């Protein structure tokens, strides 16, 4: 694998942001920028032997700085929501910056310039999040490592350490479209999720604490089906979110790297397998992509349901639900989670 870099742009604060291109022996290429560790392009060979870009994004840094939606970005300190922007560790209550109504969503790392370097054909991006940033306790040393295998898997490795007890939940927020980013919809692409249950959400898509079975519902992806097949079902959870925006509880439990989901495009013959060490995955179907003042690639505006996200994670709002797998990180511990997206093309 080779890694090359070029200047992508300069932030509004005058910081240089570099883009790194990872390329394997098959010609697959993945582009990542230092701003939010965002994955800007993934070029995968389709069944015609041509390369398709299968991840949504923008052509310039200004859009990555200002547009909503977190396209392609690494997010944290806490991926997904923290209800009422507050949590307690021991006897201390911490109040976070609300940025999603009264709740805290995703955090500041997606809007941070990381420091990139190449080590052993891997891209390593680092950032020191100071104690108190957005209200989170502890100086947090964050490392995001990207590698690209010759089996066409992009591997995302996350580690963090802290000097005070804190909470951590990282993910990647790429929007995929296996038909290619010029396609306007992912709803005909087929999806299977290795999960028998999901978290019920309230009107703000925060978990209520109820764990619901997927069998016989719109949330049943236990066998492959079109992503959009059941969007018109009379399901209050679908109506509440205008589509899917829910955490699926993976059958694998919380130990080890295992298959979480499989998506396939009949149009391009591209299949994407998602592997993770995390206990959950948030399926989001781009329910509110339309309306941004920033156009996507080639100047084309995004539309709703143009991309899907498979955000591997611990569960949303875990501080409000101690029965969920813990997100507590102590000073003598290391946070370490891995996610891989592997691409397979018909005939290869």
N, C-alpha and C positions, 0 to 999 in steps of 0.2 A: 504494500500500500504506500502511496505517496501523499504528502501534505504540502500544499503551497499556500501562500498568503498574499493578499493585496489590500491596499487601503480602500475601505468601503465608503467612508464618509467621516464627517466631523460633527459631533453633537452640538446642540445649542449652547452648551457650556464650553465648547472649544476642545473637547477630548477627541483624539483620533480613535476611530473604530476600524479594526481590521477584519477582513473576511478570510476564512480558511476553507480550502477545498480539499476534501479527502477523496482519493480515487483508488479503486482496487484493480486487480488484474483483469476483471471483466469489463472495465470501462464505466462501472457505476460510480457516480459522483454525488457527494453530499457537501453542501456549502453551509457554513456556520459563521455568524458574526459575533464579535465580542459583546455587543449590546444585548443584554438579556440572554446571552448564549443561544440566540435564536437560530433555528434551522431554517434557512431561507430557500433552499432548493434540494430536492432529491431526484436525481435523474436515474431512472430504471429502464432497462430494455424491455420493450413490449413484444407481443407475439409476432409483429411484423419486422422485428429486428431494429426498430427505431427507439430512440430514448425519449421517454415521457417524464416530465417533471410532475411528481405526484404529491406535492405539498404546497398549500396556499402560502402566499406571502406578498411582499412589496418589492418594488424596484429601487427604493431609496431609503436612506436612514431616517429622514424626516417622518415618514409614515410609521416606521417602527417606533419612533419616539412618541408619537402623538395619537395614533389610531388606537381605538379600543379593540378588544378581542384577543389580545395576547398571542397573535399568530406566530407559531413556531417557537415560542419562548420557553425557557426554563423558569419555573415559578416557585416562589417561596418567600419568606420563611415558611409560610403555611399554605400549601396548595389547597384550593377550594375554600370553603367558608368557615369562619369562626363566628358562631351565633352571638349577637349583641356585642361583638368586638371585645370580648372579655374572657379571661380564663384565670384559674387559680392553681398555684403550685404551693403545696403546704398551706401556710397561713397567709400567703401573699397573693393579692389579686392584681392582675395586670390589665390595663385598659389600652386597647390598640386603636389605631387610626381607622375609623369607619370609612369604607370606600365602596360599599355596595348596600345602599340604604343604611340601616343600623348595624349591618354586619361587616366583617373584615373579609376580603376576598383576595387570595393569592399572594399579596405582599409586594414588597418593593424590588425584589431581586430581578424581576422581569424588566425593570427600568434602570438597571445598573450596568455600567461598563466593567466587564470582567477583564482580567489580565490573561492573555492567551500565550501559550508556548507549545512547542512540539517536543514530545518526549517519546522515544521508541515508537515512532510512527503513530502516535496518538496525540490528539489535541487536548491539552489540559488548560482549563480556565479556572481562575481563582479569584476570590473576593473575601475581604474581611468585613463582615457586617458588625458594626459597633454596638456595644451594649446600649439598649434603649431605642434602637432604630425602629420606628413605627410603634414603639411600646414594648417590643420583645426584650426579655432579659438575656444577658450574656453576650460577650464578644464571641461571634460565631465565625469560625474559619470554614469556608465553603469551597469545595473542589468539584468541578464538573468535568468529566473525562469522556470524550467521544472517540470511538474507534470504528473502523469499517473493515469487516472481514471479507475474505475471498468467497464466502458463501452468501454474499450480498445481505449481510446483517449490519445495521448501524446499532452499536452498543453504547448506551448511556449509563455511565457509572457516577453515582453521587456519594460524596462523603462530607461529613461535617463534624467538628468538635466545638465544645463550648467551655467557658470558664465559670458558668453559673447554670443551675437547673433551668431548662427551657423546653419549648416544644418545637418539633421540626416535622415538616411534611413537604417533600419536594415532588415535582412531576415535570413532564414536558407537555406543552400545549400546542403541538402541531396539529393542523387541520389537513387531513389527507383526502385526496381524491384520486383513486386509482384509475379513473378514466383519463386523467391528465387535467391540469389546472384550467384548461380552456373549457372544460365541461361545466355545465351549470348546475348539476345535481349529482348527489351520491345515493339517491334513494333507491336506485335499481341495483346497486352493488350488494352482494350477499355477505351477511355477517353471522358469525357464530361466536358466542361468549361462553367460556367455561364457568358458568355460574348457575346455581339453582335458586338463588335468592338475590334480592336487591333492597336498598334502603328506601323506604317511603319518604317522600319529601313534603314539606309544607309549602305554603304559597311563595316562600322565598327560596325554595329548593334546599332548605336546610333539613337534614334528617329529623323525623319525628321520634326516632328510636324504634319504630316498628320495622321488623325485618319481614318482608313479604316474599312468598314463593313466586317464581316466574311462570310456573307451569300453567298453561291455559290462558295466559294474559298477553297483552301487547309487549311485555318485557321478556317473553320467552324466545331467547336466541340460543337455546340448548342444541338446536340443529340449525343448519344454515337457512336463512331467509332474507329476502330483500329488506334493506334497512327501513324503507318507507312503507312496507306492506301494511302495517297495523297503525299507521299514524292517524287514520280516520276512525279508529275504534272509539267507542264511547267510554273512554277511560279518564277519570279525573286527573290522574297523574300526568298523562300525555297533554291534556288540555292546559293544566297548570303551567307546564314548561314550554308549551308550543312545540313539543317534540320530546326527544330524549335529552335529559340532563340529570342523570341519576348514577349513583354508585352501585355497581354490581359486586357482590361478595364472591370472590373467586373460590372455586371448589378446592384449590390446592392448599388452602390455609395460609399460614404466614411464613412458612419455611421453604427456602430453596427457589431456584429459578425454574419456572414452569410456564407452559403455554396458557395464555389468558384469553386470546381472541384470534379469530381468523377472518379476513375480509378478502373478497375476490371480485374483480371486474371481468365480466365476460367480454367486454369491448376490447380491452387491451391484453387480456390473458394474464394480468398481474395479480398475484395473491400476496397479501401481507400477513405474516404471523407475528403476534405480539407475545413476548415472553417477559416475565417480571418476577422479582422477589417480593413485590408488594402484595398485600392482602386484598386489595380492591382495584377496580378500574371504573372511571367515570366515562360513560358514553355520552357524548354531546354531539348533536347533529347540526350544529351551526344554525340554530333556530333564529338568531338575531344578527346574522352577518350583513344583511342589507342595510343601507342607509348611511354607511360611513362616508365622511367627506374625502377619504383617501381611497383612491382606486387601487386595485390589486395589480398583478403583473401585466405588463403590456398595456397599462392604462385602463383595464377593464374593471368595472365595479363588481364587488362581490354581491352575491345574492344568497338568500336564506337556503340552507340545506346544500350548499355548494361543497362543504367539507365536513368530515366527521373527525372527532377527537376520541382517542382511547387514552385517557389520562390515568396511568397507573399511579396508585396512591394508597395512603391510609385513608380512613373514612373521613368525610367532611364532619366538622363540628364535634370531633372526638372529645375535646375538653368538656362538652356538655353531656357526654355519654360515656361514663367510665367503663361501661360494659364493652365498648369497642376496643380493638387492639391499641395498645398504648402508643402515644407519640412523644412521650417524655424522654428527653436526652439529658443525661447527667454529665458532670465534668470529667468523670473517669471512664466515659464511654465514647465510642465512635458511631455516628450514624452512617450506615452504608446500605444503599439500595441500588439495584441494577435493573435496567429495562432494555430489551432488544427488539427492534423491528426488522424482521427478515423478509426479503422480497424474493418471490419465486415466479418465474414466467413460464407459461405453457410451452412445452417442447424443449425446455432446457433441463 
